[in-house]
Amino acid sequence: MENIIEVRNLMKSFGNKQALKNVSFHIKKGETIGFLGPSGSGKTTTIKILTSQLHLTAGEVKVFGSPIQKLNDPAYMRRIGILTDNSGLYERLTIYDNLELYCNLYDVKKSRIDEVLKAVNLVSDKKTVGKNLSKGMKQRATLARAILHEPDLLFLDEPTSALDPVNTKHIHEGLKQLNERGTTIFLTTHDMAEAEELCDRVAFLHNGEIRKFDTPQMIRNEYADSTITLMLAGNKEVVVNKDEEGAQEIYKYMKDGQLQTIHSNEPTLGEIFVQLTGRNL
Ligand SMILES: Nc1ncnc2c1ncn2[C@@H]1O[C@H](COP(=O)(O)OP(=O)(O)OP(=O)(O)O)[C@@H](O)[C@H]1O
């Protein structure tokens, strides 16, 4: 499968501060990738470099097969969608009018506006002006704008940070559909559950370095311990090893009708992040 993004030995400094240190990764067409890391780890800096909003200090970045330095033109901007917190919505215009403006800019048919409003759950708010929107509504309106022209590649900087659980779920469903229709998605998040739900692969970013980059399942497998917890009748908890002896014990409890629940002791992505970096998300 073709690489949509190729990053080699990327470095970014702000004065003495090294925000990104030797970052390398590839993203394939159709993947949803999550960059996870605590505040200040370099997530937004990565997105800004990939979207031509910041110059890199050293290294090589290619998007759609071309060096990022050559992509600072309208044709590139048409192929990507960006959601960051500097929303770019016109405060005095309604949500609908904001989107209409972008339809004209990107040459998108107006019927698409209602489609994206539905996708972000803002149909009934479309006549509200930008300055009267709540933080969550603003985030959803900006997402609507980012997906209006059905980009090949979508960058989302913490797409659900201001949303309640119902809207988060709605947005997650919308992003999955978009991805199924072929959009490659690069997102940053502090939220491990979001990463698990959406991402094919995740990168753990810490102090400007990638400490891990793999599928959530592979990462969990690597850090899984070798035990299984059984819950028996009378709320009695028993931990057995994943070996012949453990199998015999499980068989015995099942045969006696004592076994109520069974689960393998896999750490969560959040726990692994702490193990790897000593920091919480
Ligand atoms: N314009 C800038 N000037 C100076 N330092 C900057 C600038 N932008 C980012 N930094 C620094 O680079 C580092 C990485 O910042 P970045 O915004 O990429 O982190 P982040 O992981 O996106 O954090 P958050 O989750 O809080 O958004 C931080 O130490 C930050 O202070």
The ligand as an SDF file (V2000), in Angstrom:
LIG
                    3D

 31 33  0  0  0  0  0  0  0  0999 V2000
    5.8220   28.6340   18.7340 N   0  0  0  0  0  0  0  0  0  0  0  0
    6.5230   28.0640   19.7280 C   0  0  0  0  0  0  0  0  0  0  0  0
    7.5400   28.7180   20.3120 N   0  0  0  0  0  0  0  0  0  0  0  0
    8.2670   28.1360   21.2910 C   0  0  0  0  0  0  0  0  0  0  0  0
    8.0550   26.8960   21.7760 N   0  0  0  0  0  0  0  0  0  0  0  0
    7.0480   26.2150   21.2340 C   0  0  0  0  0  0  0  0  0  0  0  0
    6.2270   26.7350   20.1860 C   0  0  0  0  0  0  0  0  0  0  0  0
    5.2960   25.8110   19.8420 N   0  0  0  0  0  0  0  0  0  0  0  0
    5.5270   24.7540   20.6400 C   0  0  0  0  0  0  0  0  0  0  0  0
    6.5740   24.9760   21.4730 N   0  0  0  0  0  0  0  0  0  0  0  0
    7.1270   24.0380   22.4550 C   0  0  0  0  0  0  0  0  0  0  0  0
    7.3370   22.7940   21.8180 O   0  0  0  0  0  0  0  0  0  0  0  0
    6.9600   21.7190   22.6680 C   0  0  0  0  0  0  0  0  0  0  0  0
    5.9170   20.8550   21.9820 C   0  0  0  0  0  0  0  0  0  0  0  0
    4.7100   21.6120   21.8760 O   0  0  0  0  0  0  0  0  0  0  0  0
    3.3900   21.0480   21.1800 P   0  0  0  0  0  0  0  0  0  0  0  0
    2.4190   22.1920   21.0910 O   0  0  0  0  0  0  0  0  0  0  0  0
    3.7570   20.3710   19.9170 O   0  0  0  0  0  0  0  0  0  0  0  0
    2.9000   19.9850   22.2570 O   0  0  0  0  0  0  0  0  0  0  0  0
    1.5450   19.1190   22.2970 P   0  0  0  0  0  0  0  0  0  0  0  0
    1.9570   17.7200   22.5090 O   0  0  0  0  0  0  0  0  0  0  0  0
    0.7060   19.4310   21.1260 O   0  0  0  0  0  0  0  0  0  0  0  0
    0.8500   19.6830   23.6260 O   0  0  0  0  0  0  0  0  0  0  0  0
   -0.7480   19.8910   23.9730 P   0  0  0  0  0  0  0  0  0  0  0  0
   -1.2790   18.5310   24.2460 O   0  0  0  0  0  0  0  0  0  0  0  0
   -0.7050   20.7450   25.2100 O   0  0  0  0  0  0  0  0  0  0  0  0
   -1.3800   20.5760   22.8050 O   0  0  0  0  0  0  0  0  0  0  0  0
    6.4940   22.3520   23.9750 C   0  0  0  0  0  0  0  0  0  0  0  0
    7.5630   22.3490   24.8790 O   0  0  0  0  0  0  0  0  0  0  0  0
    6.1490   23.7640   23.5680 C   0  0  0  0  0  0  0  0  0  0  0  0
    6.3320   24.6570   24.6510 O   0  0  0  0  0  0  0  0  0  0  0  0
  1  2  1  0
  2  3  1  0
  2  7  2  0
  3  4  2  0
  4  5  1  0
  5  6  2  0
  6  7  1  0
  6 10  1  0
  7  8  1  0
  8  9  2  0
  9 10  1  0
 10 11  1  0
 11 12  1  0
 11 30  1  0
 12 13  1  0
 13 14  1  0
 13 28  1  0
 14 15  1  0
 15 16  1  0
 16 17  2  0
 16 18  1  0
 16 19  1  0
 19 20  1  0
 20 21  2  0
 20 22  1  0
 20 23  1  0
 23 24  1  0
 24 25  2  0
 24 26  1  0
 24 27  1  0
 28 29  1  0
 28 30  1  0
 30 31  1  0
M  END
$$$$
